[in-house]
Amino acid sequence: MKTGYAMNTITLTGVMCAAVLSATCLNGAEIKESSMTPEEVIAGFEKRADAVIRAEAGKPLVRATKKPPLSAGRGDYVRGYSYSIVAFAARCLYLSEKNDEANAALVENAQYYLDNPLAICDRDSFHWHADIVLRLLEMYGPKGSVKAGLITKQTEAKVLEPMWIYTKKCSWLGKTEYKKTRTWNVFSSENHHAMDFTCHWHFSKYAKDRPEYRDLKCDDGSTLQQQYAAWNDYIVEYCKERARRGLCVEMRSDGYNSTLIKGFYNFYDFGDERLKKAAGMFLDMYFAYWAEEQIMGHMGGGASRIKGKNAFVQSRNHGNAVLAWLYFEIGEQPEINGHDVGALTSSYRPPAVVADIARDTEGRGTYEIRQRVQGLGYQGHTFPHMDKPDQKPNQFRTDGGGILRYSYCTPAFILGTPMTESRPASDWVAISSQSRWQGVIFQGEGDPRIVPVPRAKDNSVAFNQFWSVQSKGSLITQKLEANKGAAEMMVWMSEKGLNKPVREDDIVFVEAPGAYAAMRVSKGDFKLTDEVFKGTKEEGTSFSSPPGHVMILSDEYAPVILEVMWKKEIKSFDAFKAKVKASKPQMDGKVVKYKTIYGDELTLDTSYKQKPTINGEPVNYAPKKVFDSPFLNADYDTGVVTISKGQRKKVLDFRNAEAQVKPGEVQ
């Protein structure tokens, strides 16, 4: 049954193009054969995954460079090297070619860590790829489920050696406690924590009954059998809690979120029935969360940990872009990368309802998204090594997250912000407040966007930079005095995909393919420049912002107002300009009062004392729903999540760790 494609058309760059076109393209983020049903799109996964792997057929191993330590006292930074090894091995084993070379490469990688033990517990190297090695053992090892024996017993024995060291030192049963912490104690950052427990669960599962490991003890005195049982319970509870209280602390962070989930494919494919169900629902929830707040694969909405150049453009070769291609045929075929071997070779598939949400930008219409997110808590030790049981983890409060993510979505743009109270930086766990992002992404070529945020002084990382209030396509935001590492307030506009901005008195106007936007400050002046921001290092590489136009405020604490409207909702650019000019901000003491072009009354207290208001009501940072949109819904603290679009619906009941579909409804 074909549903959900409104009028069987998709709006692209302001022109209605027939959906039966073989491809429609926006900056490489294309939707191919858009007349396919969601079921047909999902069914094409095997073909797409096979094409990614076969594109590398016959090629020799090209090792990525081993890089020096990221800081003193650490092991070498060899994540890329290990990813190049496991990607090569996965391709060879999948195609049954160069099997001797694949075994040799896996042994070489393991021996490197045995020879350089500091790299084993370093958070930026070993656990990034170890889950993929365990997956390859499950599929191609001596007792492999796909092609047994392609990985030899000798290779198996060698690659398990550094894994034992990692789990022995870095896994202790106290990490698995969830009755008091409810899984909201996070060791290192969110994605590192997930990669850590992914490896411990899988190694203990794989090795617990092997004669050479079953009687050994981890540093806390526990056996692998005890580790396996404890991590099973913990991971199921972890999945439930993300349905109850909020999915990603590292909000809408493309790279970090795709890294967070990569080990969950192993839970789904190799876990017991209870874990498989919990992980499958977690992934369903994640992809619905991703799907409803993106245009052609570009992620919108309020975010955190958007460091350096990532504030200005989203990578189309890594992160969620790869998954968008594999599952939904959005974008272009990627190259194989060790990071993505789990998704490429997993039996997990998103439900058709998620594919419908992801691909049908036009049919989704205009809607609002509200989400509760965890962020308040107590900052733990930021440790570069994972073997520190004496150091406190990040501890998130479980009585409320303190953040309301709000987005306004149309077929032409997504504008969103994380609305927070004005709090000192010490109230937030740093991964929540680090490099927060807000702004608008537009449909159109070149990843067009507008980003109103205080620039990081080092052009990479700042904390707790701003607070904001938003209703529909209208946003007011102000730099916080309680920031850490923030420089001047700026509004960055991409050069690609947007017309050259024009200043008319105290307002800057710009046109996107399907929308108009306007920016102004409530007091003081600003300059409009073409400045490029250059960084020194971001994970070992220098960077600079793409070409763009920048508003820099003379008063760094002056509130910025951003208005965005879909072209279909107004007659012309001139009409939009007139509407914006007629909506003038007023100051009532320290409070900005502003009637938006949508007719809403917004206030923002520039002294930070009062909560912002929307139509007279203070912003509620703890609404009754943890997910609230036409497509993804769940009441706070229930663990029951509904994904729906049209006649398709899937209910995820995490309380029972199983999915439920109501009679007569299509998944």
URJOUR-V996059 format. One record per pair of residues at least 12 apart in sequence whose ideal C-beta (glycine too) atoms are under 8 Angstrom apart, sorted by the first residue. I is the first residue (numbers start at 0). J is the second residue. Records with the same first field share a line. If there is no record, write none. Layout:
BEGIN
I=J  J
END
This chain:
BEGIN
0=36  646  665
1=34  36
2=36  355  645  646  647
3=37  355  359  362  644  645  647
4=18  33  34  359  361  362
5=359  361  362  364
6=361
7=19  34
8=361
9=23  30  33  360  361
10=360  361  410  411  442  513
11=23  25  442  512
12=25  442  443  444  512  513
13=512  513  566
18=33  34
19=33  34
20=33
24=444
25=294  295  442  443  444
26=295  297  315  443  444  445  446  495  496
27=315  330  331
28=295  296  297  315  320  323  329  330  331
29=295  329  330  331
30=295  327  328  329  358
31=328
32=328
33=358
35=328
36=351
37=351  352  353  354  355  358  647
38=351  354
40=326  327  328  354  358
41=326  348  349  350  351  354
43=328
44=325  326  348
47=324  325  328  332
48=325  343  344
50=332
51=325  332  333  334  335  343
52=89  90  93  94  335  343
53=94
54=332  334  335
55=86  90  334  335
56=90  94  96
57=96
60=83  84  87  100  104
61=83  87
62=80  83  84
63=79  80  82  83
64=79  80
65=77  80  111
66=79  539
69=123  383  538  539
70=383
72=383
73=117  121  123  383  384
74=115  116  117  118  119  120  121  124
75=115  117  118  124
76=121  123  124  539
77=111  115  118  124
78=123  124  127  128
80=108  111
81=108  124  125  127  128  337
82=127  128  336  337  338
83=337
84=104  105  107  108  128  337
85=105  108  128  131  132  135  337  340
86=335  336  337  340
87=100  101  104
88=101  102  104  105  135
89=131  135  335  337  340  343  344
90=335
92=135  138  139  146  149  150
93=344
95=146  149
98=149
101=149  150
102=150  151  153  154
105=132  135  150  154  157  158
106=153  154  157  158
108=128  132  158
109=132  157  158  160  161
110=157
112=125  161  164
113=160  161  164
116=164
119=161  164  165  168
120=165  168  169  384  385  386
121=383  384  385
122=187  191  382  383  384  385
123=383
125=161  165
126=165  191  194  195  197  198  385
127=194  258  338
128=337
129=161  162  165  198  202
130=194  197  198  201  261  262  265  341
131=337  340  341
132=158  162
133=162  198  201  202  205  265
134=264  265  268  269  340  341  344
135=150  340
136=150  155  158  205
137=205  265  268  269
138=344
140=155
141=155
156=211
159=202  205  206  209  212
162=198  202  206
163=202  206  212  215
165=198  199  202  385
166=198  199  202  203  217  223  226
167=215  217  218
168=217  218  385  386
169=195  199  385  386
170=195  196  199  203  217  226  230
171=217  218  219  221  388
172=219  221  225  226  229
173=219  388
174=186  196  199  233
175=196  226  229  230  232  233
176=233
177=232  233  236  237
180=394
181=236  240  244  397
182=233  236  237  240
183=240  244  373  376  394  395  396  397
184=379  392  393  394  395
185=248  379  392  393  394  395  428  430
186=379  385  392  393
187=381  382  385  392  393
188=249  255  304  393  430
189=247  248  249  255  259  430
190=249  255  256  258  259
191=385
192=392
193=258  259  260  262  263
194=258  261  262
195=385
196=230  233  234  237  262
197=261  262  263  265  266
198=262
199=226  230
200=226  227  230  231  234  265  266
201=262  265  269
202=223
203=223  224  226  227  230
204=227  269  270
206=223
207=222  223  224  226  227
218=386  388
219=388
231=270  271  273  274
234=266  274  277  278
235=273  274  277  656
238=277  278  280  281  653  656
239=277  638  653  654  656
241=281  284
242=280  281  284  625  633  637  638  639  640  651  653
243=625  633  635  636  637  638  653
244=371  373  397  400  625  635  636
245=370  371  372  373  400  625
246=284  285  288  370  372
247=259  288  372
248=303  372  373  374  395  428  430  431
249=303  304  430  431
250=300  301  302  303  304  372  402  404  417  431  435
251=292  298  299  300  301  302  303  404  436
252=302  303  304  305
253=298  309  313  314  318  319  320
254=309  314  317  318
255=304
256=285  289  318  319
257=317  318  319  321  322  338
258=338
260=281  282  285
261=338  339  341  342
262=341
263=278  281  282
264=278  282  341  342  345  347
265=341
266=278
267=279  282  345  346  347
268=345  346  347
273=656
276=656  657  658
277=653  656
279=347  658
280=640  651  653  656  657  658
282=347  349
283=349  350  353  642  649  651  658
284=631  640  642  651
286=322  326  349  353  357
287=352  353  356  630  631  642
288=626  631
289=319  322  357
290=327  353  354  356  357  630
291=356  363  368  408  628  630  631
292=368  406  408  413  415
293=319  323  357  413
294=360  410  412  413  440  441  442
295=329  330  360  442
296=315  319  320  323  329  330
297=313  440  446
298=313  319  440
299=406  408  412  413  414  415  439  440
300=368  404  406  413  415
301=404  405  406  415  416  417  418  435  436  437
302=417  435  436  437
303=417  430  431  432  433  434  435  436
304=430  433  434
305=434  435  436
306=433  434  455  459  460  537
307=455  458  459  460  534  537  542
308=534  537  542  543  544  545
310=434  436  450  452  491  544
311=448  450  491  493  544  545  547
312=446  448  493  545
313=446
315=330  331
316=333  334
317=333  336  338
320=333
321=333  336  338  339  342
322=339  342
323=357
325=339  342  343
326=348  349  354  357
327=349  354  357  358
328=358
329=357  358
350=642  647  649  666
351=647  665  666
352=642  643  644  647  648  649  665  666
353=642
355=644  645  647
356=630  642  644
359=644
360=410  442
361=410
363=408  410  629  630  644
364=409  410
365=407  408  409  410  565
366=408  628  629  630
367=405  406  407  408  471  628
368=404  405  406  407  408  415  627  628  631
369=403  404  405  622  624  627  628
370=403  404  625  626  627
371=399  400  402  403  404  621  622  624  625  635
372=400  402  403  404  417  431
373=395  396  400  402  431
374=395  400  401  402  419  427  428  431  432
375=395  396  399  400  401  422  426  427  428  431
376=393  394  395  396  427  428  431
377=391  393  394  428
378=393  425  427  428  429
379=391  392  393  394  428
380=392
381=429
393=428  429  430
394=428
395=428
399=620  621
400=620  621
401=419  420  422  426  427  620  621
402=417  418  419  431  620
403=417  418  419  618  619  620  621  622
404=416  417  418
405=418  469
407=469  470  471  472
409=472  514  565
410=442  513  565
411=441  442  511  512  513  514  565  566  567
412=439  440  441  442  472  511  513  514  563  565
413=439  440
414=438  439  469  472  474  561  563
415=437  438  439  469
416=437  438  467  469  474  476
417=435  437  467
418=466  467  468  469  611  618  620
419=466  467  620
420=466  610  620
421=466  479  481  607  608
422=463  481
423=463  481
424=462  463  481  482  483
427=462  463
429=462
432=462  463
433=460  461  462
434=455  459  460  461  462  464
435=452  463  464  465
436=450  452
437=450  451  452  465  467  474  476
438=450  451  452  561
439=516  561  563
441=496  497  511  512  513  514
442=511  512  513
443=496  497  511  512  513
444=495  496  512
445=493  494  495  496
446=493  495  496
447=493  495  496  497  511  512
448=492  493
449=490  491  492  493  497  509  516  518  561  563
450=490  491  492
451=474  476  488  489  490  491  518  559  561
452=464  465  476  488  489  491
453=465  478  482  485  486  487  488  489  555
454=485  486  487  488  489  532
455=484  485  486
456=484  485  486
457=484  534  535
458=532  533  534  535  542  544
459=534  535  536  537
460=484
461=482  483  484  485  486
462=482  483  484  485
463=479  481  482  483
464=478  479  482  485
465=477  478  479  482  488
466=479  603  607  611
467=603  611
468=601  602  603  611  612  613  618
470=595  597  599  601  613  614
471=595  597  599
472=562  563  564  565  595  596  597
473=560  561  562  563  593  595  596  597  599  601
474=560  561  562
475=521  558  559  560  561  591  593  601  603  611
476=558  559  561
477=556  557  558  559  603  605
478=555  556
479=607
480=556  607
481=607
486=555
487=551  552  555
488=551  552  555  556  557  559
489=549  550  551  552
490=507  518  549  550  559  561
491=544  547  548  549
492=509  547  548  549  550
493=545  546  547
494=545  546  547  548
495=545  546
496=511  512
497=509  510  511
498=510  511
499=548
500=527  548
502=527
503=576  580
504=580
505=519  520  524
506=518  519  576  579  580
507=519  527  550
508=572  575  576  579
509=548
510=572
513=565  566  567
514=563  564  565  566
515=563  564  566  569  572  575
516=561  562  563  564
517=561  562  563  575  576  579
518=550  559  560  561  562
519=559  560  579  584
520=550  552  554  557  558  559  560
521=557  558  559  560  584  586  591  593  605
522=554  557  558  586
523=552  553  554  557
524=552  553
525=550  551  552  553
526=550  551  553
527=548  549  550
528=548  549  551
529=546  547  548  549
530=549  551
531=543  544  546  547
532=544
556=605
558=584  591  603  605
560=584  593
562=579  582  595  596
564=578  596
575=596
578=596
579=596
582=594  595  596
589=604  605  606  608
590=602  603  604  605  609
591=603  604  605
599=613  614
600=612  613  614  615
601=613
621=635
622=635
623=635
626=640
629=643  644
630=642  643  644
637=654
638=652  653  654
639=651  652  653  654
640=653
646=664  665
647=664  665  666
648=660  661  664  665  666
649=666
END
